[in-house]
Amino acid sequence: MKRILRQKAGVTILEGLISMGLLAMVAAATFGVLLSVSRKASSPDLRESMVLAVERAYEQLQMYTPDLTSVNNPNIPSDFQYGLCGGDSSPLATGQTHMINCLLPPICDKATSSFSYTTGTDQTSVNIPFVAKYGVNGMVTDWGSASNATVRSVKFSITCNGFTL
């Protein structure tokens, strides 16, 4: 009878507890890594946020006409009467740097980040077949032709948390 009991192989409670503990540690480590990766993938990275801010500023600048002589233009929404962030009487003035820190992405630290654009004119002449002249009400008043039109250039500069784009 003692011989039969000695030949039976089995798992003791202690061996079961040790194996369950090891399995729990491996599962917890795997779950932690997967959770970290999913968090990183769901949040936009810094570079992507900076590119989106530049695109948004570029789109908003398109509402201004190059010959904007009055900041009280009825065709421009009241929020943008004085530039993209306010306090700018001539948002397309040539050769000036315009600060637009209000358009920084929320991920950027306002104390160490900056966002600006510089306007200029391109020296090359461009052949444009038709040029529209706009009236006060925003409607096209005349279609003329221009062989050499002035081309405005806008250069954006954004620094966010030490990274520059």
Secondary structure, 3 states (H helix, E strand, C coil): CHHHHHHCCCCCHHHHHHHHHHHHHHHHHHHHHHHHHHHHHHCCCHHHHHHHHHHHHHHHHCCCCCCCCCCCCCCCCHHHCCCCCCCCCCCCCCCCEEECHHHCCCCCCCCCCEEEEEEEEEEEEEEEEEEEEECCCCCEEEEEEEEEEEEEEEEEEEEECCEEC
